[in-house]
């Protein structure tokens, strides 16, 4: 009888893990394939790591555990006294396998991570850290095998620092948030009408004048109220170098955005000769779109080429974002230089003049080994030969560019604008408008159905956009981003299917965010796809 109860207890203890469903695992983004095995890996206080790559790469990987507040996990190389994590290389790559492909094999005494790339190992550790964080209280992790790789190559988040400026240390935190959920692209919106945020040594007035506005709008736009206080800030080139290095260590590429030819009020306020009127203007104090636009003269192109030269020295990314959106042509219609250029180049109208402007910039960047991406307005008047398009006004711009065999990033406002409300506007903080709940983000299908199979390959991925007219503090950025970033991360990893499963999993991450003191919206996941269908 005694042996029966011993046997019963052992079977019951082990069967707990046998009953674990793969979908119960608190992983975001969810892996492509998970197979639960029998047995469990007991979490020790010390884990030894065996690997075949350098210490510096190991240092890059180990930080992921710190993101999930796992300070009790200590890395000790070449120690065989404790449970261990072993890194290995996969067999020779087969053609269809993604470059970031990885495999995790969890056995009772060993965890094996296999990948062909450092980035793949990094993502594997990211996945493993989520498992450790969740199962720490239980003391054991179910044995399993995970086979995984992302679907989309552009998995990004954007942040506007022109309307409101955020300090360097928060930018690093923001990059950490991207890394936590396997994002790989940070689109940094550095210049706009309301502030120029990047130091350009050749043109010091860009930050001496352009980085500061006399006052700022407060409250709702229609109230037309202001805080009568000088506002601004900028990042020095040393700040940017530090941030770029920080992002690189987390396998995140920063795409800088320098707006042109519109959204240029801050630059023209610093150097009035760049505008079409030659008159002194202010750095914009209101939100919105303004008529002030770069004059398409040689001095302007020289200025922009010099600016972009310094930008390229700071950012190693292959792609530079040149804006191109919301550029009113009013001043060009009455400007002698603009009209003379239209006639000289045989252009049809001001829209073709914008295309000429963008193509001049593209040729310059191409000559230096870089390529451009712009908002979907750059399609107007003719798309530059090698340009990528970021489709924000719905999907039509992305579809048009894909059909022209240009690569696109789909970021339609209805799904990807995180400055929109994520709940009832009557109870949520003031936002730009619109409605995008976490479930709505999760329901997004990145590749438009209208695209034929041979054009779908031009869709690189998507990103969440955070415009900051009504987002004034780092805490408010976090509130607008979490938990929507987790939904988008799973969309871009290519594993979004059942929202109810995702909802359960994301709630398991609340404790992680609380440990990290992230200010998140607890009700966004409970909001419907359409607020009108309550």
C-alpha positions in Angstrom: 0.0 0.0 0.0 2.9 2.3 0.8 4.5 1.7 -2.6 1.1 2.5 -4.2 1.0 6.0 -2.7 4.6 6.7 -3.6 3.9 5.7 -7.2 0.7 7.7 -7.2 2.4 10.9 -6.0 5.2 10.5 -8.6 2.8 10.0 -11.5 0.6 12.9 -10.4 3.6 15.2 -10.0 5.0 14.4 -13.5 1.6 14.4 -15.2 1.2 18.1 -14.3 3.6 18.8 -17.1 2.1 16.2 -19.4 -1.1 18.1 -19.2 0.5 21.4 -20.2 -0.9 22.7 -23.4 1.5 24.4 -25.8 -1.0 27.2 -26.1 -0.8 27.8 -22.3 2.8 28.8 -22.6 3.1 32.6 -21.8 5.2 33.4 -24.9 4.8 36.6 -26.9 5.2 36.5 -29.8 4.2 32.9 -29.9 6.7 30.6 -31.6 6.0 28.9 -35.0 6.0 25.4 -33.5 6.0 24.1 -29.9 6.1 20.4 -29.0 5.6 19.6 -25.3 7.7 16.6 -24.1 7.5 14.5 -20.9 9.4 15.6 -17.9 10.6 19.0 -16.6 13.7 21.1 -16.2 14.2 22.2 -12.6 15.2 25.8 -12.4 18.5 26.1 -10.5 19.9 29.2 -8.8 22.9 28.9 -11.1 23.0 28.0 -14.8 26.2 27.3 -16.6 26.4 28.3 -20.3 28.4 26.4 -22.8 28.8 28.1 -26.2 31.0 28.3 -29.3 31.1 32.0 -29.7 33.0 34.9 -28.1 32.4 36.4 -24.7 31.2 39.7 -26.2 28.4 37.9 -28.0 27.5 36.1 -24.7 27.3 39.5 -23.0 24.9 40.7 -25.7 22.7 37.7 -25.1 22.7 37.7 -21.3 21.1 41.2 -21.0 17.8 39.7 -22.2 17.4 38.0 -18.8 17.9 41.3 -17.1 15.0 42.7 -19.2 12.7 40.2 -17.5 14.2 41.0 -14.1 15.9 37.6 -13.6 18.8 38.8 -11.5 19.0 35.5 -9.7 20.2 33.7 -12.9 24.0 33.8 -13.0 26.0 32.9 -16.0 29.1 30.7 -15.3 31.1 29.4 -18.2 32.4 25.9 -18.3 30.9 24.8 -15.0 29.5 21.3 -15.0 28.1 21.2 -11.5 24.8 22.7 -12.3 22.1 22.5 -15.0 23.4 24.0 -18.2 22.5 25.9 -21.3 24.4 24.7 -24.4 24.6 26.8 -27.6 25.3 25.0 -30.8 25.2 25.5 -34.6 22.5 24.0 -36.8 23.4 21.8 -39.7 24.2 23.5 -43.0 21.4 26.0 -43.9 18.7 24.8 -46.2 17.5 27.3 -48.7 14.0 28.0 -47.2 15.2 28.4 -43.6 15.0 32.0 -42.3 18.3 33.6 -41.2 16.9 34.2 -37.7 15.8 30.6 -37.3 16.4 28.9 -34.0 15.6 25.8 -32.0 15.3 25.4 -28.3 15.4 21.9 -26.8 14.5 21.7 -23.1 15.6 18.4 -21.4 15.5 17.6 -17.6 19.2 18.5 -17.1 20.1 20.6 -20.1 18.7 23.3 -22.4 20.1 23.3 -26.0 19.8 26.3 -28.2 20.7 25.9 -31.9 20.9 28.6 -34.5 23.0 29.7 -37.4 23.1 33.4 -36.4 23.8 35.5 -33.4 20.4 37.1 -33.8 18.7 33.7 -33.8 20.5 32.8 -30.5 19.4 36.2 -29.2 15.7 35.5 -30.0 16.0 32.1 -28.5 17.3 33.5 -25.2 14.4 36.0 -25.4 12.0 33.2 -25.6 13.7 31.2 -22.9 13.7 34.3 -20.6 9.9 34.5 -20.8 9.6 30.9 -19.8 12.0 31.4 -16.9 10.0 34.5 -15.7 6.7 32.6 -15.8 7.8 29.3 -14.3 10.2 30.7 -11.7 7.5 30.5 -9.0 6.7 26.9 -10.0 10.4 26.0 -9.9 10.3 23.9 -13.1 9.8 24.3 -16.8 8.1 21.6 -18.9 10.4 19.9 -21.3 9.7 20.9 -24.9 11.1 21.6 -28.3 10.5 25.0 -29.9 11.2 25.6 -33.6 10.9 29.3 -34.6 11.6 32.1 -37.0 9.9 35.4 -37.8 7.6 35.8 -40.8 8.3 39.5 -41.6 11.7 41.2 -41.8 10.4 44.7 -40.8 9.0 44.5 -37.3 9.1 48.0 -36.0 8.0 50.7 -33.7 8.1 54.4 -34.4 8.4 57.3 -32.0 7.9 61.0 -32.7 10.2 63.2 -30.5 9.5 66.4 -32.3 6.1 67.3 -30.9 7.3 66.2 -27.5 10.9 65.5 -26.6 11.9 62.5 -24.5 15.3 62.1 -22.8 18.1 59.8 -23.9 17.5 57.3 -21.1 13.9 56.8 -22.0 14.9 56.2 -25.7 17.0 53.4 -24.4 14.1 52.0 -22.4 11.9 52.2 -25.5 14.5 50.2 -27.4 14.5 47.6 -24.6 10.7 47.4 -25.0 11.1 46.6 -28.7 13.8 44.0 -27.9 11.5 42.3 -25.3 9.1 41.4 -28.0 11.5 40.7 -30.9 11.0 43.9 -32.8 14.0 44.7 -34.9 13.4 48.3 -36.3 13.1 51.6 -34.5 11.8 54.4 -36.7 13.0 57.6 -35.0 11.1 60.7 -36.1 13.7 63.4 -35.4 12.5 66.6 -37.2 9.2 68.3 -37.8 7.5 71.7 -37.6 7.5 71.7 -33.8 11.1 70.8 -33.2 14.4 69.8 -34.7 16.0 67.2 -32.4 19.3 66.1 -33.9 22.5 68.1 -33.6 24.0 69.0 -37.0 27.4 70.5 -36.5 27.5 72.3 -39.8 24.2 74.1 -39.0 24.2 74.9 -35.3 21.1 77.0 -35.5 19.0 73.9 -36.2 19.3 73.1 -32.5 20.0 76.6 -31.1 16.8 77.9 -32.7 14.9 75.0 -34.3 14.9 72.8 -31.2 12.9 75.2 -29.2 9.4 76.7 -29.4 8.0 79.6 -27.4 4.9 77.8 -26.2 3.0 74.5 -26.6 -0.6 73.5 -27.1 -2.3 71.9 -24.1 -5.6 70.1 -24.0 -7.7 69.4 -27.0 -6.8 71.0 -30.3 -10.1 72.7 -30.7 -9.7 74.5 -27.3 -6.7 76.4 -28.7 -5.0 76.7 -25.3 -1.3 77.0 -24.6 1.3 76.6 -21.9 3.3 79.9 -22.2 6.6 78.3 -21.6 9.7 77.7 -23.8 9.8 74.0 -24.7 12.3 71.8 -26.5 15.5 69.8 -26.4 17.7 67.8 -28.8 20.1 64.9 -28.9 23.8 65.6 -29.3 25.8 63.5 -31.8 27.4 61.8 -28.8 23.9 60.9 -27.5 22.9 59.5 -30.8 26.1 57.4 -31.1 25.4 56.0 -27.7 21.8 55.1 -28.6 22.7 53.6 -31.9 25.3 51.3 -30.2 22.7 50.4 -27.5 20.2 49.4 -30.2 22.7 47.5 -32.2 23.5 45.4 -29.1 19.9 44.4 -29.0 19.8 43.6 -32.8 17.6 46.7 -33.5 18.2 48.9 -36.5 17.4 52.6 -36.1 15.8 54.3 -39.1 16.2 58.1 -38.7 13.6 60.4 -40.3 14.6 63.8 -41.6 11.4 65.4 -42.9 11.3 67.0 -46.4 10.0 68.9 -48.3 7.2 69.8 -45.9 7.0 69.7 -42.1 10.0 71.9 -42.3 9.0 74.9 -40.1 11.7 74.3 -37.5 14.5 74.2 -40.0 13.2 77.3 -41.9 12.8 79.1 -38.5 16.5 78.4 -38.0 17.5 79.3 -41.6 14.8 81.5 -43.3 16.6 81.4 -46.6 15.6 77.8 -47.0 11.9 78.7 -47.2 10.0 80.1 -50.2 9.2 83.5 -48.7 12.6 84.3 -47.1 10.8 85.7 -44.1 11.5 84.8 -40.5 9.0 82.3 -39.1 8.6 80.7 -35.8 9.1 77.1 -34.8 5.5 75.8 -34.9 3.5 76.1 -31.7 0.4 74.4 -32.9 -0.2 70.9 -34.1 -1.2 70.3 -37.7 0.1 70.9 -41.2 1.7 74.2 -42.3 2.3 75.9 -45.7 6.0 76.5 -45.0 8.0 74.2 -47.3 11.6 73.9 -48.4 12.3 76.0 -51.5 13.6 73.8 -54.3 16.7 75.8 -55.0 20.3 74.6 -55.2 21.1 76.1 -51.8 18.4 74.0 -50.2 19.7 70.8 -51.8 23.2 71.6 -50.6 21.8 72.1 -47.1 19.9 68.8 -47.1 22.9 66.9 -48.6 25.1 68.3 -45.8 22.6 67.4 -43.2 22.2 63.9 -44.6 26.0 63.5 -44.7 26.1 63.9 -40.9 23.1 61.7 -40.5 24.8 58.9 -42.4 27.9 59.3 -40.2 25.7 58.7 -37.1 23.3 56.0 -38.4 24.7 52.9 -40.1 21.2 51.8 -41.3 21.0 51.1 -45.1 17.7 53.0 -45.2 17.0 56.7 -44.4 13.5 58.0 -44.0 12.9 61.3 -45.8 9.3 61.9 -44.8 7.5 63.3 -47.9 4.1 63.5 -46.3 1.6 66.3 -45.9 3.6 68.8 -48.0 1.3 71.6 -49.1 2.2 73.1 -52.5 0.7 76.5 -51.9 4.0 78.4 -51.7 5.5 76.5 -54.6 2.6 77.7 -56.8 3.6 81.3 -56.3 7.3 80.9 -55.9 9.4 82.1 -58.9 12.2 79.6 -58.3 9.8 76.6 -58.0 7.9 77.6 -61.1 11.1 78.2 -63.1 12.3 74.7 -62.1 9.0 73.1 -63.2 9.4 74.8 -66.6 13.1 73.9 -66.9 12.7 70.2 -66.0 9.5 69.8 -68.1 7.4 68.9 -65.1 3.6 68.8 -65.2 2.9 70.4 -61.9 3.9 70.8 -58.3 3.3 67.2 -57.5 5.9 66.2 -60.1 8.1 68.9 -58.5 7.9 67.0 -55.2 8.8 63.8 -57.1 11.8 65.7 -58.6 12.8 66.9 -55.1 12.6 63.4 -53.7 14.5 61.9 -56.6 17.3 64.4 -56.2 17.7 63.3 -52.5 17.5 59.6 -53.5 20.3 60.0 -56.0 22.5 61.6 -53.4 21.8 58.9 -50.8 22.2 56.1 -53.4 25.6 57.5 -54.4 26.6 57.0 -50.7 25.3 53.4 -50.5 22.0 54.3 -48.8 18.4 54.0 -49.8 15.2 56.0 -49.0 11.8 55.2 -47.6 9.0 57.8 -47.4 5.4 58.1 -46.5 3.0 57.1 -49.3 2.6 60.7 -50.6 6.0 60.1 -52.4 4.0 58.2 -54.9 2.3 61.4 -56.1 4.0 62.8 -59.2 5.9 59.6 -59.8 7.8 57.3 -57.4 11.6 57.6 -57.1 13.3 54.6 -58.8 14.6 52.8 -55.8 12.3 54.2 -53.0 10.5 52.1 -50.4 7.0 53.3 -49.4 5.6 53.4 -45.9 1.8 53.2 -46.4 -0.1 55.0 -43.7 -3.2 56.4 -45.4 -4.8 52.9 -45.5 -3.3 50.2 -47.7 -3.7 51.8 -51.1 -0.3 53.4 -51.2 1.4 50.1 -50.3 -0.6 48.2 -52.8 0.3 50.7 -55.6 4.0 50.6 -54.7 4.0 46.8 -54.5 2.4 46.6 -57.9 5.3 48.7 -59.1 7.7 46.2 -57.6 8.8 48.5 -54.8 9.3 47.3 -51.2 6.7 48.6 -48.8 6.1 48.8 -45.0 2.3 48.6 -44.3 1.3 50.8 -41.4 -2.3 51.9 -41.9 -3.7 54.3 -39.3 -6.7 52.1 -38.4 -4.5 49.3 -37.1 -1.0 50.7 -36.4 -1.4 54.2 -35.0 -0.9 53.9 -31.2 -1.7 57.6 -30.6 -5.3 56.6 -31.2 -7.7 55.8 -28.4 -7.7 52.2 -27.1 -10.8 52.5 -25.1 -13.8 54.8 -24.5 -12.6 58.4 -25.2 -14.8 59.6 -22.3 -12.7 57.6 -19.8 -9.2 57.6 -21.6 -6.6 60.3 -21.5 -6.8 62.8 -24.4 -5.5 61.1 -27.6 -5.2 62.2 -31.3 -8.5 60.5 -32.2 -9.5 57.3 -33.9 -9.9 53.9 -32.1 -7.4 51.1 -32.1 -7.9 48.5 -29.3 -5.4 45.7 -28.7 -7.8 43.2 -30.3 -8.0 45.5 -33.4 -4.2 45.5 -33.7 -4.2 41.7 -33.3 -6.7 41.3 -36.1 -4.5 43.0 -38.6 -3.3 41.1 -41.7 -0.2 42.7 -43.0 -0.3 41.5 -46.6 -3.4 43.0 -48.4 -5.7 40.4 -50.0 -5.7 42.5 -53.2 -2.1 41.7 -54.0 -1.3 38.9 -56.4 1.1 36.2 -55.2 4.0 37.6 -57.2 3.7 41.0 -55.5 3.2 39.9 -51.9 7.0 39.5 -51.5 7.4 43.2 -51.6 5.7 43.7 -48.3 8.5 43.9 -45.8 6.3 44.1 -42.7 4.8 46.7 -40.5 5.3 49.0 -37.5 3.4 50.8 -34.7 3.4 54.6 -34.9 3.5 56.8 -31.8 2.8 60.4 -32.7 3.1 62.6 -29.6 0.9 65.7 -30.0 -1.0 64.5 -27.0 1.7 62.3 -25.4 3.8 64.5 -23.1 5.7 62.1 -20.8 7.6 58.8 -21.0 4.9 57.2 -18.7 2.2 58.2 -21.2 4.2 56.7 -24.1 4.3 53.4 -22.2 0.5 53.6 -21.5 -0.2 54.1 -25.2 2.2 51.3 -26.3 1.5 48.6 -23.8 -0.1 46.1 -24.4 -0.6 47.0 -28.1 3.1 46.4 -28.9 2.6 42.8 -27.9 -0.3 42.3 -30.3 1.7 43.8 -33.1 4.8 41.7 -32.3 2.7 38.6 -32.7 1.2 39.8 -36.0 4.7 40.5 -37.4 6.1 37.2 -36.1 3.3 35.6 -38.1 1.6 33.6 -35.4 -1.5 35.6 -34.6 -4.6 33.4 -34.7 -6.7 33.1 -31.5 -7.2 36.4 -29.6 -8.6 34.6 -26.5 -5.3 32.6 -26.2 -3.3 35.8 -26.7 -5.3 37.6 -24.1 -4.6 35.0 -21.5 -0.9 35.0 -22.4 -0.5 38.8 -22.3 -2.0 38.9 -18.8 0.8 36.7 -17.7 3.2 39.5 -18.7 1.5 42.1 -16.4 3.7 41.0 -13.5 6.8 41.4 -15.7 5.7 45.0 -16.6 5.0 45.7 -12.9 8.5 44.6 -11.9 9.9 46.8 -14.7 7.6 49.7 -13.5 6.1 50.0 -17.0 2.9 52.1 -17.0 0.5 50.0 -19.1 -3.2 50.1 -20.0 -4.9 47.2 -18.1 -8.2 47.5 -20.0 -7.1 47.7 -23.6 -7.3 44.0 -24.1 -10.9 44.0 -22.9 -12.0 46.6 -25.5 -13.9 45.4 -28.6 -12.7 45.4 -32.2 -15.2 48.2 -32.9 -16.2 50.5 -30.0 -19.7 50.9 -31.6 -20.3 47.2 -31.3 -20.4 47.0 -27.5 
